[in-house]
């Protein structure tokens, strides 16, 4: 999925304003050089005037920031480095961790979007890339996951 679409979906799902998005990103790295004026271009759709592509680095800061925002920072551990390459599988993993979703919750999220996944299909999405049962998360799976999460946070509608 395009990083801009993921970012826009998360922002809508959690009803975050521009200032809050910046604040969440900076939880992952206080020195992250994102300012409020940069954000509107990242939230535009491809082809709209003023569109700017959202880099993996920006999306990684948002996802890591969400984990810290919702779960807190473990001060006993050194800060984790921010990922340089974001995949759909990693987006799925980060959101699962941030919102503390168990397997049953994950199945419920997918089912609410009208896209049920079996247990083996689900676990394959969370395996390491080299594992023989690993499955790459396609755009349709991630899109339905974000849709189901939005219903969970904002209600059906």
N, C-alpha and C positions, 0 to 999 in steps of 0.2 A: 504494500500500500504506500501511497505517497505520504511522506512525513507530515506535510502540511495538513492532509486529511486527518491523520491520527491526532495531531495537535488540536485541530479545530474540534474534533469529536470529544476529546478529553475536556477541553475548555467548556463546551456546551454541556456535557454530562454533569460536570461538577459546578456549573454556573459560576465560573471564575472570571473576574474582571482582569483587565490588562495588568494592573499593579500586582494582583495576587499571583498571576502566572509568573511574573518576573521574580516575585518573592520566593515562590516554590522552586524555581530554577536555581536561585542563588543559595538555596539550602544545600544543594549538591556541591556547590563551589561558590563561595562568597565573592571571589574575584572574577566570576563569569561576566564578560562584558556585554550584557544584554540590557538595553534601555527600553523604556516604554514606547518610544517612537519607532523602534524596529519591529515591534510585534504586529501591528496591523498588516504589514506586507506579508508576513508569514501565515496569517489567517485567511488570506484571500485564496480563491480557487484559481487553479491553473487557467491562464488565458485572460483573467481579469487584469485591468490596468493596475500597475503597482505591485503585482505578484512578485514575491521573492521565494525561491526554493528554501525550504527548511532543511538545514544540514542534519546529519546524523548526530553531530555534537550537540546541537540545540535540543533535539528531541531526547537525547540521552540525559541531558541536564534536567529536563522536565520530568522524565520517568524516575530518575534517581531522587529528585526533589520530592516527588509524590510519595516515594517509599519512606523518606525521612519525615515528611509532613504527617503522614498517617500512622507510622509505626514508631517514630522517634529515632534518634541517632544513638548508636552504641558507642559510648565514649571510651570503652575499654579496648576497642579495636581501632587501628589506623583507618583513615578515610579510604574508601575503595576508589580506585581510579575510574573515571567515567569512560564508558565504552566508546570506541572510535567507529564501530560499524554496528548499525542497528538493523535487525531482521524482524520480520513479523513474529517469529517465535520469541525473540527477546522482549518485544512489546507485550506479548501475552504473559510472559513470566514476570516482568516488572509489575504489571497491573495486578496480577494474581497476588504477588507478595505485598504490594502497597495496600490492597483492600482485604488482605488476609482471607482469601477465598480457599475453601477446602474443595475436595473433589465434588461433593454434593452441590456446593454453591456454583461451581463451574458448570455442572450439568444443568442446573436450574437457569443460569444466565443464558446458555446456548438455547435451551428449550423455550425460554421466554421470547427469544428472537425468532422462533420457528425454525431452528437449525439444530436439532438434537444430535449429539455426538455420542458414540459408544465409549465405554471405558478404555478399551485398547486404542481407539483413535485419539482420545484425549491424552493418554499417557505418552503416546508417540510424539506429541507436540512438545513435550517437556523433556525429552531425552537429549543427550549430548549429540552434536552434529555427526560424530563418527560412529555412533551406535547403530547396529544393524536394523533396529526397529524405529529409528528416528524418522520423523515425517516433517517436511517443511510446511510451515503454516502459510497457506495461500491467502490471497487478499479477501476472498469470500469468507473464509473462516474468521479472520480478524475483523472484518466489517460487521459480521453477525455478532461477534463477541462484544464489540463496542456498542452495537445496537442494544444487546441484552443488558449490558452494564448501565446504559443510559436509562432503560426502563426500570432498572433496579433503583437508581438514584433519583430519577425524576418522576417515576410512575408511568403507567401506560398512557399513550396518547399521541 
